[in-house]
Amino acid sequence: MTIEKRRQFAGVPFTRRNFLQMIGTAGAVTGLTSFHLHAATPPASQRASHGTQTDALSKVGMNVNGEHRTLVVDSRTTLLDALRDHLQLTGTKKGCDHGQCGACTVHVNGRRVNACLTLAVMHEGDTVTTVEGLGRPGALHPMQQAFVDHDGYQCGYCTSGQIMSAVAVLKEPWPADDASLREAMSGNICRCGAYKNILAAIKQVKAS
């Protein structure tokens, strides 16, 4: 290739002046494109006024521990977060937040559920019971008292979920043998390993 051909770019003589002109033109085009893109995107205040997924709020009413409560929550709020963050019922614990540990177990219409796996807006008109609704100091639920009697807890983080499941298990059609009770409680994990004491507490209430 000759020197003359090497100094040409797209048929245009490649000189210092032409090179600077090309750089200037490219910069102007880039700036103009950026201006049009920015102008095509409405400001955040205008986007918010049209409503987005993050702005979607829902009103839900439910009976919680014997009291009617009305909440206005993001439509994606779990029942667990509604109880803890909106109603300050922090006895229900957030463990794995994936339905694997059972720490967030509550009763919905008498049946145990993992509160982290269901949305608050799904429970319009439902009756929800948390560990705070079972008993209170000086008037403990028999299962709460049995956990105290048998040291059915160590760190205590899983205890509320364990108690809520245990209360529900005694209303479910499980056989009375130990193996069946362990299976019925298998959705509730105790990282401290107090399973033997938890089983003793359940059997005490079952026998009463």
Long-range contacts (C-beta under 8 A, 24 or more apart in sequence): 58-121, 60-120, 60-121, 60-123, 60-124, 61-124, 61-125, 62-120, 62-123, 62-124, 62-125, 62-126, 62-127, 62-128, 63-125, 63-126, 63-127, 63-128, 64-89, 64-128, 64-129, 64-130, 64-133, 65-89, 65-128, 65-129, 65-130, 65-132, 65-133, 66-133, 71-120, 73-120, 73-121, 75-119, 75-121, 76-119, 77-119, 77-120, 77-121, 78-115, 78-116, 78-117, 78-118, 78-119, 78-120, 79-106, 79-108, 79-113, 79-115, 79-116, 79-118, 79-119, 79-120, 79-122, 79-123, 79-128, 80-104, 80-115, 80-116, 81-120, 82-120, 83-115, 83-128, 83-130, 89-130, 89-132, 91-130, 91-131, 91-132, 91-160, 92-130, 92-131, 92-160, 92-161, 93-157, 93-158, 93-160, 93-161, 95-157, 95-158, 95-161, 95-189, 100-189, 101-158, 101-161, 101-188, 101-189, 102-158, 102-161, 102-162, 102-165, 102-187, 102-188, 102-189, 103-157, 103-158, 103-160, 103-161, 103-188, 103-189, 104-161, 105-160, 105-161, 105-162, 105-164, 105-165, 105-168, 105-187, 105-188, 106-130, 106-131, 106-164, 107-164, 107-167, 107-168, 110-168, 110-171, 111-168, 112-164, 112-165, 112-168, 114-187, 129-164, 130-160, 130-164, 131-160, 131-163, 131-164, 134-163, 134-164, 134-167, 141-167, 142-205, 142-208, 143-167, 143-201, 143-202, 143-205, 146-200, 146-201, 146-202, 146-204, 146-205, 147-198, 147-201, 149-201, 149-204, 150-197, 150-198, 150-200, 150-201, 150-204, 151-194, 151-197, 152-194, 152-197, 152-198, 152-200, 152-201, 153-192, 153-194, 153-197, 154-190, 154-192, 154-193, 154-194, 155-191, 155-192, 157-191, 158-188, 158-189, 158-190, 158-191, 158-192, 161-188, 162-188, 162-190, 162-198, 166-198, 166-201, 166-202, 166-205, 169-202, 170-202, 170-205, 170-206, 176-206, 178-203
